[in-house]
Amino acid sequence: MKGDAEEGAPGSKGHYKIRQFKADDAEDLAEVFHSAVHGIASRYYSPEQINAWCPGAPPAETIGQKLSDGRAVWVAIGEDDTPVAFIDLESDGHIDMLFCHPRAAGQGVAAALYVRLETVALRQGLKLLYVEASEAARGFFERQGFAVDRRRVFERRGVKIHNYRMVKILD
Ligand SMILES: CC(C)(COP(=O)(O)OP(=O)(O)OC[C@H]1O[C@@H](n2cnc3c(N)ncnc32)[C@H](O)[C@@H]1OP(=O)(O)O)[C@@H](O)C(=O)NCCC(=O)NCCS
């Protein structure tokens, strides 16, 4: 296990650890993204919507560049250091991405990632966190204390998709 990794938050099963993103995670995270959309979000959206959202795993360079633009990114890793989930935090409190591979889902991994993010957000003095949560993630964010601001409908590759703008005020 890498020295900079720490145990997941209480409540997770403890098989996964959390560390910061490294540039060579990009290919694994592209696969996590693709598997999460096709293996989990597919229960909440039609096949047309899923394929419009994620026609295939994005190129590693695309996701690597995005996650290396200065935002904070945490990765949950399995025992072989393979990433199974990730979350990001932009400097204004925006959470752009939260994805968990189906093989690691339902074990509190995303909750552990979120706890880490919120701890850092509070330390940075952020007053608010916000996210455009998918139908698959709405319940997760509600359990983390977020409230729905509004339902959004938008088009991706010519297909209508909805999500929810959700906000959490930090005390
Ligand atoms: C949203 C998402 C990241 C959540 O990941 P996750 O790691 O499964 O989340 P958690 O395990 O922390 O919580 C999810 C469920 O596991 C349960 N859980 C939490 N700790 C657990 C544990 N130790 N053992 C078993 N289950 C547990 C939670 O109660 C929750 O169950 P519920 O939804 O029935 O209430 C994941 O579902 C995902 O990738 N979805 C598809 C992609 C997507 O839509 N991403 C969001 C874009 S905004």
The ligand as a Gaussian input file, in Angstrom:
#p B3LYP/6-31G(d) Opt

LIG

0 1
 C      -23.314000       7.675000      -6.558000
 C      -22.185000       6.677000      -6.323000
 C      -20.839000       7.352000      -6.539000
 C      -22.260000       6.157000      -4.888000
 O      -21.144000       5.264000      -4.678000
 P      -21.108000       4.186000      -3.477000
 O      -19.689000       3.985000      -3.096000
 O      -21.904000       3.004000      -3.859000
 O      -21.841000       4.970000      -2.323000
 P      -21.965000       4.479000      -0.816000
 O      -21.655000       3.028000      -0.666000
 O      -21.189000       5.424000       0.019000
 O      -23.501000       4.675000      -0.566000
 C      -24.388000       4.013000      -1.409000
 C      -25.146000       2.916000      -0.653000
 O      -24.323000       2.009000       0.074000
 C      -24.770000       1.925000       1.442000
 N      -23.625000       1.699000       2.340000
 C      -22.888000       2.629000       2.950000
 N      -21.937000       2.047000       3.725000
 C      -22.091000       0.715000       3.562000
 C      -21.408000      -0.421000       4.100000
 N      -20.383000      -0.287000       4.949000
 N      -21.817000      -1.632000       3.688000
 C      -22.853000      -1.782000       2.828000
 N      -23.531000      -0.739000       2.315000
 C      -23.164000       0.488000       2.683000
 C      -25.394000       3.242000       1.676000
 O      -26.336000       3.189000       2.752000
 C      -26.082000       3.452000       0.359000
 O      -27.222000       2.638000       0.278000
 P      -28.620000       3.214000      -0.176000
 O      -28.374000       3.958000      -1.476000
 O      -29.490000       2.032000      -0.354000
 O      -29.029000       4.100000       0.952000
 C      -22.321000       5.466000      -7.277000
 O      -23.620000       4.925000      -7.117000
 C      -22.098000       5.791000      -8.738000
 O      -20.976000       5.817000      -9.232000
 N      -23.211000       6.008000      -9.499000
 C      -23.180000       6.124000     -10.962000
 C      -22.455000       7.338000     -11.461000
 C      -23.122000       8.612000     -11.048000
 O      -24.296000       8.806000     -11.283000
 N      -22.321000       9.474000     -10.416000
 C      -22.774000      10.724000      -9.933000
 C      -22.603000      11.814000     -10.951000
 S      -23.119000      13.342000     -10.171000

